[in-house]
């Protein structure tokens, strides 16, 4: 009876001891140790020195990550994506800090676009960015252009002026919402940067018309010349119309004045200049002349930015007159005047004078239009002016030389087609021909055949 009692007592004690161990083990496994964070400290160093980038090694939390109740704002994966992003919006600005009782520093940060805000582990030294963030240069200094004066390419709400290139500083803002009112202003560039992540170029500019307006603008929004809005406002558009058909021959021709003001009336000097330009070959459509050359198409009541209609008449056909002919002097390399008196063209059956007359009569086009170099060459060959034979004279200068058979001797010259002008207008009299000597030839009596000697 005692023995059984002892055994039961021992068994009960053993069971109790096991239960106690189990209870102790359960209590230890469920317990979690949290850090505590010290007071919040605001960062007071220069704001631009607190631009940081994620390193991708730590998540972003609502509280220091090891403090009880901290929740994930941006996962480690998201922060890694922001670290490799090519957009400036993924940079952060650090503005506060807390240090835990374990010596870990957590920084309060916000992304440049304001999308993410929270605490991130920043190493173990207050005031030094490490761990999940690192210091960042959001812009990189670029070369300031040598050309200092620029104009807006497309004035408006796109690519306006900012106090810092967008997202390179926290809360970077527009200096002006629209540049439409600055369309005619010029700007001076004084510095340049590229956005480090994107690589896009920005210029810092000041409005020359109002120096209170200055800021950063995307370099691609500027151009060295005035924009089309200004150019149009400082121009006269000329519409040339065929006087017989009423159809437009040439339009949209702009006569500009860079120093004019939009909507300003033409001065008397402007009027004289513009009317002269309208009548000049620079603006007149090829092959046309003014229907009434005495008309004044603009007056002092005309304003810049308007258009005028100018009646024109189609020119008649005209040829091209040969003004002179030259021979290349093989000794001096210069062109010597080539006398064509009594000279024969091509195979010797046509005189040069007659061939030149045929050329002017046969090769024609609308007066003022352009003849090409190849067209000139073909027409000269057709007129038999590609080769000419000039009489050879004895030393007395009056007696034509002959060979032993008594045939008259000539010096053959071939046209240098490469010396022809690349273009020439019909109605011109300035065509000069250059020939190269190509040997001595004889014209057999009673024949038009030239025989080499």
DOTOR-215804 format. One record per atom (N, C-alpha, C): x, z, y. Coordinates in steps of 0.2 Angstrom, whole numbers, plus 2048, in hexadecimal, padded with zeros to 3 digits. Layout:
<sites>
XZY;...
</sites>
This chain:
<sites>
8048007FA;800800800;804800806;809804806;80E80480C;8127FE80D;8147FB807;8187F5807;8147EF80A;80E7EF808;8097E980A;8087EA812;8087F0814;8077F181B;80D7EF81F;8137F181C;8197EF820;8197E7820;8187E481B;8187DD81B;8147DA820;80E7DC820;8097DA825;80B7DB82C;80E7E182D;8107E2834;8167DE836;81B7DD831;8207D8833;81E7D1834;8197CF830;8167C8831;8137C8838;80F7CD839;80C7CD840;8117CD846;8167D0845;81B7D184A;81E7CA84B;8207C7845;8237C0845;81F7BB849;8187BB847;8147B684A;8137B7851;8137BE853;8137BF85A;8197BD85E;81F7BE85B;8257BB85E;8257B485F;8237B085A;8237A985B;81E7A6860;8187AA860;8137A8866;8167A986D;81A7AF86D;81D7B0874;8227AB876;8267A9871;82B7A3872;82879D874;82279B871;81F795872;81C795879;81979B87B;81779C882;81C79B887;82279E886;82779E88B;82A79788B;82A793886;82C78C886;82878888A;821789889;81C78588D;81D786894;81E78C896;81E78E89D;82478B8A1;82A78A89D;8307878A0;8307808A1;82C77C89C;82C77589C;8277738A2;8227768A4;81E7748A9;8207768B0;82577A8B1;82777C8B7;82B7768BA;82B7758C1;82F7708C5;8317738CB;8387718CC;83B7748D2;83B76F8D8;8387708DE;83876C8E3;83D76E8E9;83F76A8ED;84476B8F2;83F76D8F8;8427718FD;83E772903;84276F909;83E76C90E;841768913;84276D919;84776C91D;848770923;84376C929;84476F92F;84076C934;842765936;83D762939;83E75B93B;84275B942;847756942;84B755948;84B74E94A;84974D950;849746953;850744955;85173D953;85773A954;85773895B;85D73995F;85D738966;862733968;866731963;86B72C965;868725967;86C72196A;86971A96D;865717967;85F714969;85A711964;85E70C960;861708964;864702961;86A70495C;86C70A95C;87170C957;86E70F951;86770F951;86371294B;85F70D947;862706948;85F701944;86270193D;85E702938;861702931;85D6FD92D;8606FC927;85E6F8922;85D6FB91B;8596FA917;8586FD911;85E6FA90C;8616FF908;8666FD903;8636FB8FD;85C6FD8FC;8596FB8F6;85A7008F0;85D7068F2;85E70B8ED;8597118EC;8557118F2;8517178F2;84A7158F5;8457198F2;83E7178F5;83D71B8FB;8377198FE;83571C905;82F720903;82F727906;82A72C904;82772E90B;82173190A;81D73590F;82173B912;82573E90D;82974490F;82F74390C;83474790D;83B746909;839746902;83C7428FE;83A7408F8;83A7468F3;83E74B8F4;83E7508EF;83A7568F1;8367568F6;83275B8F8;82B75A8F5;8287608F3;8217608F0;81C75C8F4;8197588F1;8137548F4;81674D8F7;81C74B8F6;81E7458F9;81B73F8F5;81973A8F8;8167348F5;81A72E8F7;81A7298F3;81D7238F4;81A71F8F9;81D71D8FE;81B718903;81D711901;8237108FF;82670A8FD;82A70B8F7;8297088F2;82D7098EC;8347078EC;8387098E8;83F7078E8;8406FF8E7;83B6FC8E3;83B6F58E2;8396F28E9;8346F58ED;8326F28F3;8386F28F8;83C6F88F8;8416F98FD;8476F48FB;8486F38F5;84D6EE8F3;84B6E78F5;8456E58F5;8436DF8F8;8446DF8FF;8426E4903;8446E490A;84B6E490B;84F6E6907;8566E6908;8596DF908;8566DB903;8596D4903;8556CF907;8506D190B;84B6CD90F;84F6C9914;84D6C3916;8506BF91B;84C6BF921;8486C5922;8446C5928;8466CC92C;8466CB932;8486D1936;8436D7936;83D6D5934;8376DA934;8396DF92E;83D6DE92A;83F6E2924;8446E8926;8476E792C;84B6ED92F;8476F3930;84B6F9931;8476FF933;84B702939;84770693C;84970A942;84971293F;84E71593F;84E71D93E;84D721944;849726944;84772994A;847731949;847733942;84773A941;84A73C93B;84C743939;84F745933;84D74C931;84D74D92A;84C753927;852754922;85475A922;85975C91C;856761918;857760911;85476490C;85976A90B;85676F907;85A775906;860773901;86076D8FE;86576B8F9;86A7678FD;869766904;86E762908;86D75B908;867758906;866751906;86275090D;86574A910;862749917;85D743916;857744918;85273F918;85073C91F;850736920;84F733927;848730927;84573292D;83E72F92E;83F728931;83D72392E;83E71C930;837718931;837712934;83270E935;834707935;831702931;8336FB931;8326F8938;8366F3939;8356F0940;82E6ED941;82B6EB93C;8246E893D;81F6EE93C;8216F493B;81C6FA93B;8186FA934;81A6F692F;8166F6929;8186FC925;81E6FE925;820704921;82370A925;821710924;823716927;82471C923;82971F923;82A72591E;83172891E;83372C919;83972F918;83D72C913;84472B914;84872890F;84E72C90E;85172D908;857730907;85D72D90B;86173190F;86672E913;86D731912;86E73490C;87473790B;87473E90C;87A74190D;87B74990E;87E74B914;87F746919;88174891F;87D746925;87A74B928;87574992E;879745933;875740936;87873B93B;87C735938;87C735931;88073092E;87B72C929;87A72692A;876722926;87972091F;87672291A;879721913;87372190E;875721908;870721902;86B71B903;86571C905;860716905;86071290B;864714910;864710916;86B70F918;86C70A91C;87370991F;872706926;87770792B;877704932;8766FD931;8736FA936;8726F3936;8726F093D;8766EA93D;8766E6944;8716E1943;86B6E1946;8666DD946;8676D6949;86C6D694D;86E6CF950;8766CF950;8786C9951;87F6C7951;8816C3957;8866C595B;8886C1961;8896BA95F;8876B6963;8886AE962;88B6AC969;88E6A6968;8916A396E;88C6A1973;88D6A3979;8896A197F;88A699981;885695981;88668E982;88A68D989;88E687989;891686990;88C683995;887680992;88167E997;87D684998;87C68699E;87968C9A0;87268B9A2;8706859A5;8696849A7;8656809A2;85F6839A1;85A68199C;85368199E;84F67D99B;84867D99D;84467E996;83E680997;839681991;83767B98E;83867A988;836674984;82F673984;82B678982;824678981;82167E984;82067F98B;81D68598D;81768798A;81668D989;80F690987;810697984;80C69897F;80C69F97B;81169F976;81369A973;81869A96E;81F69A970;82469E96D;82B69F96F;82B6A1977;8286A6978;8296A997F;82F6AE97F;82F6B2985;8356B6986;8336BD983;8396C0980;8386C797D;83D6CB980;83C6D2980;8416D6982;8476D797D;8466D5977;84B6D5972;8486D096D;84C6CC969;8496C7964;8456CB960;83F6C895E;83A6CB95A;83C6CE954;83A6D5953;83C6D994D;8446DB94D;8486D9952;84F6DC951;84F6E3954;84A6E5958;8496EC95A;8426EE959;8426F4958;83B6F7957;8376F695D;8316F495C;82C6F3962;82F6EE967;8336E9965;8356E3969;82E6E096C;82E6DF972;8286DC975;8296D697A;8246D297B;8246CC97F;8256CE986;8296CB98A;82A6CC991;8246C9995;8226C3992;81C6BF995;8196BC98F;8126BC98F;80E6BA98A;80E6B2989;80F6AF98F;80E6A798F;8136A5994;81769F993;81C69C997;81969699B;81269599A;80F68F99D;81068F9A5;8106959A8;8116959AF;8186949B1;81D6949AC;8246939AE;82668C9AC;8216879AB;8236819A8;82867D9AC;82867E9B3;82D67A9B7;83367E9B9;8336849B6;8396889B8;83F6879B4;8456889B7;84B6879B3;84E68E9B1;85268F9AC;8546959AA;85C6959A9;85F69B9AA;86669B9A9;8676A09A3;86B69D99E;86D6A1998;8746A599A;8736AC998;8796B0999;87C6B3993;8786B398D;87B6B5987;8776B2981;87A6B397B;8776B0975;8786B596F;8736B596A;8746B8964;8706B595F;8726B6958;86E6B4953;86A6BA94F;8646B994D;8616BE949;8656BE942;8686C4941;86C6C593B;8696C2934;8636C4933;8606C292D;85E6BB92D;85B6B9932;8586B2932;85D6AD934;8626AF938;8676AA93B;8656A6941;85F6A7943;85C6A3949;85F6A594F;8606A0954;8646A195A;85F6A3960;8616A8964;85D6AA96A;8626AA970;85F6A8975;8636A997C;85F6AE980;8636B2984;8616B6989;8616B2990;85B6B1993;85A6AD999;8576B099F;8586AE9A5;8556B09AB;8526AA9AE;84C6AB9B1;8486A69B4;84C6A59BB;84E69F9BD;85169E9C3;84C69E9C9;84669D9C7;84169D9CD;83E6A49CE;83F6A99C9;83D6B09CA;8426B49C5;8476B79C8;84C6BA9C4;8496C19C1;8436C39C3;8406C99C0;83E6C79B8;83D6C19B7;83B6BE9B0;8416BD9AC;8436C19A7;8496BF9A3;8476C299C;84B6C0997;8496C2990;84D6BD98B;84B6BF985;84E6BB97F;8496B697D;84B6B097C;8476AA979;84B6A6974;8476A496F;84A6A096A;84D69996D;85369896B;85769396E;85468C96D;85068B968;84D685967;84768396B;84568896F;83F687974;84268597B;84868497B;84B682982;84E67B981;84F677987;852671987;85667098D;85B66C98E;85F66B994;85B667999;857663997;85365F99C;84C66299D;8496609A2;8426629A4;83D66099E;83866499D;834663998;82F65D99A;82B65A995;827655996;82265699B;81F65C99C;81A65E9A1;81D65D9A8;82365F9A9;82665E9AF;8286579B1;82B6549AC;82C64D9AD;8266489AF;82164A9AB;81B6469AD;8186479B4;81964E9B6;8166509BC;81B64D9C2;82164B9C0;8266499C5;8276419C5;82263E9C2;8236379C0;81D6329C3;81E62C9C3;8196279C4;8196239BE;8136229BB;81261E9B5;8106179B8;8136129B6;81260B9B8;80F6079B2;8096049B3;8056009AF;8055F99B1;8095F59AE;8095EE9B0;8045EA9AC;8005E69AF;7FA5E39AD;7FB5DB9AE;7F95D79A9;7FA5D09AA;7F45CE9AF;7F65CB9B4;7F15C99B9;7EC5C49B7;7ED5C09B2;7E95BB9B0;7E45BD9AA;7E65C29A6;7E25C49A1;7E05CB9A1;7E35CF9A6;7E15D69A7;7E45DB9A2;7E75D899D;7EA5DC997;7F15E0999;7F15E6997;7F75EA998;7FD5E6995;8035E5999;8095E2996;80E5E8994;80E5ED999;8135F2998;8115F899C;8105FE998;80E60499C;81260A99A;81060F99D;81461599C;81B61699E;81D6119A2;8236119A5;8246179AA;82861B9AA;8296219AE;82E6209B3;82D6219BA;8326219BF;8326289C1;83762C9C0;8386339C1;83C6359C7;83B63B9CA;83F63D9CF;8406459CD;8466469CB;84764D9C9;8466539CE;8476519D4;8466569DA;83F6569DD;83A6529DA;8336529DC;8306599DA;82A65A9DD;8266609DB;82065D9D8;81D6619D3;81765F9D0;81165E9D5;80E6589D5;8086579DA;80A6559E1;8116559E2;8136549E9;81264C9EB;81064B9F1;8106449F4;8176419F4;81763B9F3;81D6379F4;81F6379FB;8256389FD;828637A03;82962FA05;82A62DA0B;82B626A0D;831623A09;836628A08;83C625A04;83A6249FD;8366299FA;8346289F3;8306229F3;82B6209F7;82761A9F7;82B6149F7;8306149FB;83560E9FB;83860D9F5;83B6129F2;83F6129EC;83A6109E6;8346139E5;8306129E0;82D60B9E0;82B6089E5;8296019E6;82F5FD9E4;8355FE9E6;83B5FA9E4;83C5FA9DD;83B6009DA;83C6019D2;8375FD9CF;8305FD9D1;82B5FA9CE;82C5F29CD;8305EF9D3;8315E89D3;8385E69CF;83B5EB9CD;8425EA9CA;8415E89C3;8475E49C1;8475E29BA;8475E89B5;8495EE9B7;84A5F49B3;8435F69B0;83E5F59B5;8375F79B3;8335F19B1;8335EC9B4;82F5E69B3;82F5E49AC;8295E29A9;82A5E09A2;82D5D99A2;8315D899C;8355D299C;8315CC99C;8335C799F;82F5C19A0;8295C19A5;8295C69A9;8235C69AE;8265C89B5;8225C59BA;8245C79C1;81E5CA9C4;81F5CD9CA;8195D09CD;8155CB9D0;80E5CC9CF;8095C79D1;8095C79D9;80B5CC9DC;80B5CC9E3;8115D19E5;8175CE9E6;81D5D29E8;81C5D69EE;8185D49F2;8175D89F9;8135DE9F9;8105DF9F3;80C5E59F2;8105EC9F2;80D5F19F5;80F5F89F5;80B5FB9F0;80E5FD9EA;80A6009E5;8096079E6;80E60B9E9;80D6129EB;80E6139F2;80B6189F5;80B6199FC;80D6219FD;80D623A03;80E62AA04;80962FA02;80362CA00;7FD62F9FE;7FD6309F6;80262C9F3;80362D9EC;8066339EA;8046379E5;80763D9E3;80B63C9DC;8106409DB;8146409D5;80F6429CF;80F63E9CA;80B6409C4;80663B9C3;8056369C8;7FF6319C7;80262B9C4;7FE6269C3;8006209C1;7FD61A9C5;8006149C5;7FE60E9C9;7FE6089C4;7FA6049C6;7F95FD9C3;7FC5F89C7;8005F49C3;8045EF9C7;8025E89C3;7FF5E39C7;7FE5DD9C4;8045D89C3;8055D59BE;80B5D19BD;8095CA9BA;80D5C59BB;80C5BE9B8;8115BC9B4;80F5B99AE;8145B69A9;8195B19AD;81F5B19AB;8245AD9AE;8245A69AA;8265A09AD;82659A9AA;82C59A9A6;82D5959A1;83359499D;8395929A1;83F59499F;8455929A3;84A59299E;84F58E9A0;85558D99B;85B59299E;86159199B;86759499D;86C58F99F;86E5909A5;87358B9A8;87A58D9A6;87E5899A4;88658A9A3;88958A9AA;88C5909AC;88F5909B2;89658E9B2;89A58F9AC;8A158D9AC;8A358D9A5;8A958A9A4;8AC58999D;8B358B99E;8B658F999;8BD591999;8C158F993;8C758E993;8CB58D98D;8D059398D;8D1596987;8D659B986;8DD599986;8E159B98B;8E859998B;8EC59D986;8EE59A981;8F259D97C;8F85A097E;8FB59E984;9015A1986;9005A898A;8FB5A798F;8FA5AD993;8F45B2990;8F05AF98B;8EB5B3988;8E55B398D;8E55B0993;8E05B0998;8DB5AA997;8D55AA99B;8D15A499B;8D35A09A1;8D459999F;8D65959A4;8CF5909A5;8CE58E9AC;8C858A9AD;8C95839A9;8C45829A5;8C457C9A1;8C05769A4;8C45719A7;8C156B9AA;8BD5679A5;8B75659A6;8B35629A1;8B255B9A4;8B55599A9;8B45529AC;8B654D9A6;8B25489A5;8B35439A0;8B4546999;8B254C998;8B354F991;8AD54D98D;8AE54D986;8A954C981;8A755297D;8A055297B;89E558978;89D556970;89F55B96C;89E55B965;8A2555962;89F55095F;8A254A95C;8A5545960;8A4546967;8A654196C;8A153C96E;89B53D96B;89653896D;89253A973;893540976;88F54397B;894546980;892545987;89754898C;89554F98D;89955398F;89855A990;89355B995;89355899A;88E55899F;88755799D;886552998;880550996;87D556991;88255898D;88155D988;87E56498B;882565991;88056C994;87956B997;87756599A;87056499C;86B564997;86D562991;86856298B;867569989;86D56D989;86C574987;86757898C;868577992;86457A997;85D578996;85B572995;85556F994;85157198E;855571988;852573982;85257A980;85757E982;857585980;854589985;84D58B985;84958E98A;845594987;84359898B;83F59E98A;83C5A0990;8375A5990;8345A8995;8395AB99A;8395A99A0;83E5AB9A5;83E5B39A5;8445B59A5;8455BD9A5;8455C099E;8435BC999;8445BF992;84B5BE98F;84D5C198A;8545C1988;8555BC982;85B5B9983;85D5B497E;8635B897A;8635B8974;8685BB970;86E5B796F;8745BA96D;87A5B796C;87A5B2967;8765B3961;8765AE95C;8715A995E;86C5AA962;8685A4965;86C5A0969;8705A396D;87559F972;87959A96E;87C59D969;88159A964;87E594961;87859595E;87458F95B;87258A960;87058C966;86E58796B;87458396D;87A58696E;880582970;88257D96B;88257F965;88357B95F;87F57595F;878576960;873571960;87456C966;87756E96B;87856A971;87F567971;88256896B;88956596A;88E56896E;88D56E970;892571975;897576971;89657696A;89B57B966;8A2578966;8A3571967;8A956E967;8A956996D;8AF56A971;8AF564977;8B6562976;8B755B979;8BD558979;8BF556980;8C5559983;8C7558989;8CC55398A;8CC54D98E;8D154898E;8D854B98F;8DD54898C;8E454A98D;8E7545992;8EB548997;8EE54399C;8F554399B;8F853E99E;8FF53D99F;9015419A4;9085429A5;90B5469AA;9085449B1;90653E9B3;90353C9B9;8FD5409BB;8F95429B6;8F35469B7;8ED5419B7;8EE53B9B7;8E85369B8;8E85319B2;8ED5309AE;8ED52B9A9;8EC52F9A2;8E652D99F;8E5530998;8EA52E993;8EC53398F;8F153298A;8EE52E984;8F252A981;8F052697B;8F4527976;8F252696F;8F752696A;8FA51F969;8FE51E964;901517963;8FC511962;8F6513960;8F150E95E;8ED50C965;8EF51096A;8EB50F970;8E5513971;8E351796C;8DD51B96D;8DE521971;8D9522975;8D952897A;8DA52F977;8DE533979;8DF53A976;8DB53F97A;8D9544976;8D5549979;8D8550976;8D7556979;8D855C977;8D255F974;8D156196E;8CB56496B;8CB56C96D;8C556E96F;8C4575970;8BE57796C;8BE57D969;8B8580965;8B5586969;8AF586969;8AB58C96C;8AD593969;8AF59796D;8B059E96B;8A95A296B;8A55A2965;89F5A5965;89F5AC966;8A45AF965;8A55B7965;8A55B996D;8A75B4971;8A75B5978;8A15B597C;89C5B2978;8955B297B;8925B997D;88E5B9982;88B5C0984;8865C297E;8865C897D;8815CA978;87A5C9979;8785C8980;8725C6982;8725C3989;86D5BF98A;86D5BC991;8665BA992;8635BB998;85C5B999A;85B5B299B;8565AF999;8545A899B;8535A89A3;8555A39A6;8555A29AD;85C5A49B0;8605A69AC;8675A89AE;86C5A29AF;8705A39B4;87559D9B5;87C5A09B3;87D5A59B0;8835A99AF;8875A89A9;8855A39A5;8885A299E;88F59F99F;8945A299D;89A59F99D;89D59E995;8A0598994;8A259798D;8AA59798D;8AC599987;8B359A986;8B5596980;8BA592981;8BC58D97B;8C358E979;8C558D973;8CC58D971;8CF58796F;8D5585971;8D857E96F;8D957E968;8D7578965;8D757795E;8DB57095C;8DF56E960;8E356895E;8E2562962;8E655D960;8E5556964;8E1551960;8DD54E963;8D854995F;8D8542963;8D753D95F;8D7536962;8D0533961;8CD530966;8C752C966;8C8525965;8C652395F;8C751B95D;8C3517962;8C6512964;8C250D969;8BC50B965;8B650B968;8B0508965;8AD50D960;8AF513960;8AD51895B;8AB51F95F;8A752395B;8A652A95E;8AA52F95A;8AE52D955;8B1531951;8B8534953;8B953A953;8BF53D956;8C453E950;8CA53C950;8CF53C94B;8D454194D;8D6545948;8DB54A94A;8E254694A;8E654894F;8ED54594F;8F254994D;
</sites>
